[in-house]
Amino acid sequence: MKVLPIILTCLALNCPINESKFGNLIDENKISTVKICSEGKLFQENIEIEVSSGEEKIIIEPSVNIGYNPQIFIANFLDNKLEQVFYSIEDNDNKNFYQIFSFNSGKAVCLFDSDNFKPTIEASYSDNNIIKISYQGKQLFLNNPSSDLCNHDDCLLNVSEVLTAIPYHNTRQDKYYLQLLQSVYGGYEANCFGYISSFIEIKEDGFTIISVGTSSNLII
């Protein structure tokens, strides 16, 4: 079911409310209201996130506060009986950007920033259409016949920054993790051979990579 955005007026920020959601972000016994506010229609600027619970109010200015389709998602990434804010936006260069915020002592804390996700990755061509990937010392393999269709000298292998971040709910633990996708491409980004998928666990002091794999036939 498609949920239409709520069009109201955010008096505190003096800008339209694009989206308003609710969750236990500050106190497990109180429901907080989360509002993402911006100026503009298709291209949006001056984006801020307001979290309020009773008289307490916290204003967040994301690292990337201009772009297209800003969204928030409320989920429990931590084991502290509270929920956190997952923020996403597409910037001018068609790059997706993501952050996760928690709240403590009246302040917002950034737990994850996709621009800071930079694992050490190296990719190289091997035999039989296999691409070998060294991911922080762990060996991965990507099987893609299209890698044999280009001149390897002209199609140097590269690994992109984070393309997509997907919250993943573990129903048994009733907790969210984050799946991050990066492309492996030769020469230019459109010449994509496949993807590296990293699953990370969000923690109070950052994040931990818990598993990693590859996919040649992934549609995102």
N, C-alpha and C positions, 0 to 999 in steps of 0.2 A: 504494500500500500504506500503510495507516495504521500508524504507529509508536506503540506504547503507551509512556507515560512510565515511566521507571525509578523505582521507589519504594525508596529506600535511606535511610541516615541520614548527614547531613553533620556529622561530628564537630566540624569547625572552627567551623561556624556554629550547630550545635545546632538544626538545623531540617531538615524533609524535603527531599530532592532531587526536584524536579519534572522536571528534564531534565538530561542529561549528554551532552556532545559532545566531539569531538576535532579538533585541527588544529595547524598550525605557526604559533602565535601569537607566541611569544617568540623561538624559535630555529628557523631553517629546517631544521635537521638533527635537531630533537627534536619529538616529538608532545606537545602540551599537552592537559590535560584541562580542560574548561570545564563548570562546574556552576551551574545557576540554582537558588537555594534560597529558600524562602518559608514562611510560616506560614498556615494556613487551607486551605480546600478550594475552594469556588467563588470567594469573594472572598479574595484573598491579600494578606498584609501582610509588612512587613520583608523585602522582596525584596533579595537580594544575589547577585552573580555572582562565583564563585571560579574563577580561572585558575591552574593549577599545572603546573609542569614540573620534575620532579625535586624538589629541596628549595626551589625558588623558588615563591612563592605570592603572588598579587595578588588583593585583594578589592575589588570595585566595588559601590558603592551607587548605582543609577540615580537620576536626578533625580525620576522618578516610580516609587516603590517600593511602591505599593499599587494594587490593581485586579484586573482579570480577565484570565485567559489570558496570563500572561507567557511569552514565548518568546524563544529565541536561535537565530541562524543564523550559521554560520561561513562566511566567504567572503573572497576576495582583492579588496578594493576599491582597494588601493594597488599600485604597481609596485615593491615592495620585497622580493618573494619570501616575504612573510609573509601570514598571514590575519588578519582582524579579526572582531570580534563585533558582529553586528547584533541589537539588542534591541527588542522591541515589547511593548506592553501596552495594555489598554483601561481607562480610569479610570472613576470613579463617574458621570461625565456622558456616558458612551458615546463619549468622544473617544479616538481612538487616538494613541499617543505612541511615538516612535521615537528611538533613539540608535545611533551606531556608535562603537566603541572600538578603539583600537590600543594597543600596549604598547611601552614604551621605557624602558630603564634601571630596570626593576623597578616602573614606574608605568603606570597606565592613562591614556590621553589620549582625550578625547572629540572625535572628528572631526566629528560631525554630531549636531544636536539639532533635532528637528522643530519645537519651540517657537520656535526662532530662525530658521526659514525664513520670512522676511517680505518677499518681493519687492514692489515698488511696483506695484499693480494697480488699475486703475479700469475700471468697466464702465458702459455707457450703452446705452439703446435706440436703434435706428435703424429705417429703413424695411424693409418686406417681411420682418418677423419676424427681423431680423438684430440681434444684440447685438454692439456694438463693444467691444473690450477693449484697453486700453493696458497692456502688460506691460513695465514698465521702459523705456518709450519705443518698444517694438515693437508694431505694430498686429496684433491677432488678431480673428477674426470667428467668432461662434457662431450657427449657424442652428438655430432651434427654434421651430416653429409655435405651441407652447403659450405662448410669451411674449406672443402677441397676445390671449390669453384673459383677461388680467387688466388692471385699470386701472393704468397705469404710475405714476400719482400715488400709488397705495396700495401698489404693489409695487416699492419702491425696490430697485435691484440691489445685491447684496452678493457678496463672494467669501469663502469659508470659509477657515479654517486648513487645514493638511494633514489630509485625510481618511484617506488610505492611502499607504503607502510600500512599493514593490515592488522588491526586488533584481532586476536585469536582467543576465543573463550574455551578454557579447559573446564568442561562441565563437572568433572569429578572433583576438581579442586575449587570450583566456582571462582575462578580467577582468570584475568586476562594476561596474555602475553602479546608480543609484537613480532609479526613476520615482516622482514625487510627484503625487498627484491632489488638486485643490481644486475644490469645487463653486461654480457661479454660480447664485444663487437670487434670487427676487423676494419681498421681504417677510419670509418665514419659510423656514427651511432645507428643510422638506419640499417647498416649491415650487421644485424644482431644474430649471433649464433645460439644464444641461450641465456639462461639466468642463474645467478647465485641466490639462494634463499637462506636467510639467516633468521633463526628464531632466538629472540632475546627475552630475558626476564628483567623487568623493571624493579629496581631497588631504591631504598631511601638515598643511597649515596651514588646512584648511577644505574648501570645495567650490566648484565652478564650474558654473553653468548652461550646458549645451551645446546644448540645443534645447528648444523649447516649442511646444505646439499645443493644439487644442480638440477636444472630442467631444461630440455631442449624444445619442448612443445608447450610452453606456457603462454596463455593469452591473458594480458592484463589490461 
